[in-house]
Amino acid sequence: MFRIPPSERVKQAINNLLQTGIYTNEGITSLLVRLGAQRLIQELLEQEVTDFLGRERYERKPEDQPNGGLRNGYKTRHIDCAEGRIPVELPQVRNTEEPYRSRLMEFLLGNSDVLEKLVVEMYARGLS
């Protein structure tokens, strides 16, 4: 049974939003920016795992690669940015010689400069 990757679920959510035109309490632009960022990050994370394992989803590992690693689901994480909290599904990998660590997530979690500058600016202006 094939499962739908998280990037495809986000793509479907964007398409549904654009087709139905449902508006929420927040602005449609803000919602589209967050969904677009979520889709981009999700696709990059999935490609990072594909590059790490050396094969696409549901592709068998080569016979000469006895310990090639396997995909092992996702962990729900989030990234805080100026548009709000963006949920992402972090791919998990098992049976590898070296542990899988997402360089993209480490970079994104370590660089929240824009949000920090915004908080400092709001505090300085008395809007905290």
N, C-alpha and C positions, 0 to 999 in steps of 0.2 A: 504494500500500500504506500503510495507516494504522499508525502506531506507537503503542504504549501509552505514555502520559505517565508520568513518574516518580511522580506522586501516585497514579495508579491502581495502579501496582506496589506501592507501600507499603500502599495500602488492601487489596489482595489478600493481602499478607503478614500484615496484622492479622487478616483474616478466616480465613486458614489457621491461624494460631496459635490463634484462639478455637475453631475447629471441631475441630482435632486435639488440642488441649490439650498440645502438646509443651512440656516444661519443660527449660530449659537450666541450666547451672551457676549462672547469675545468677538473681535473683528474677524471677518472672513480672511483678510490678508494675513493676520497673525497666525490663524489656524493653518492656512496654506503654507506659510513659511516653515512652521514647525513640522508639518507633514512632509514637506519637501526635504528638509534637513534630515528628518528621521529616515526617509527612503534612501537618501544618499549615503548616510552613515551605515545603514543596514547593508546596502549593496557592497560597500567597501569592506565591511567586516566579513561578509560571506566570501568575497574574492580573496581576502587575506587568508582565510582558512583553506580555500582551494589551492592557493599558491603554496601554503605550508605543507599540505598533504600531497600535492603534485597530481591531483586528479579532481574531476568534477563531482558533483553530488551524484550518488547512486552509481558511480563508476567503480568497477572492481579494482582492487589494488593489483599491481603486477606480481607475478609469481616470484620474481627475483627480489621482491621487497617484503621479507617475512614480517617485519615489524613496522608497517607503514602507517599505522594510526587509523583511527576511525572517528567519524563525527559522533558526538554523544549529546545531542540536544542543545538547548539554549538556557542561559541564565538571564533573568530579567534585570537590567540595570537602567540607569538614567544619567542624562547629562544635563546639567544646569547651564542655561545660556540666557542672553538678554530677552529672548522671546518666551522664556519659561522653561519648565522641565520637559525634556524630550526622552521618552522611554525607548530603549533599544534592547534587542535580544542578542546577547553576547554568545557566539557559538562556542561549544565545548568540544574538546578533542581528547581521546583516550588512546592508550596503547602506543605511545610514541617514546622514542629514546630520550628526547629532551622535552620538557613541558612546554605547552603552547601558551604563549602570552601575546595578547593583541597589542601591537605597537601603536595602532591607531587609538585604542581606548586609553592607553597610558598617556598619549599626547593630548587627547581631548580633555581628559580629567585633570591633567596638570596645567592646562592653559585656560584658565577662566579669567584672564586679565580684563576683558571687556566688562564682565559682570562686577568684578571688584572695583573698577574705575567708576562704574555707574553708581554703586553703593556709596563710595566715598564722595562723589559729586552730589548725590542726593542728601547725604548727611551734612555736607558743607553748606548746602542751600537751605537746610532746615526742613527737608521733606521726609525725614526718617520717621 
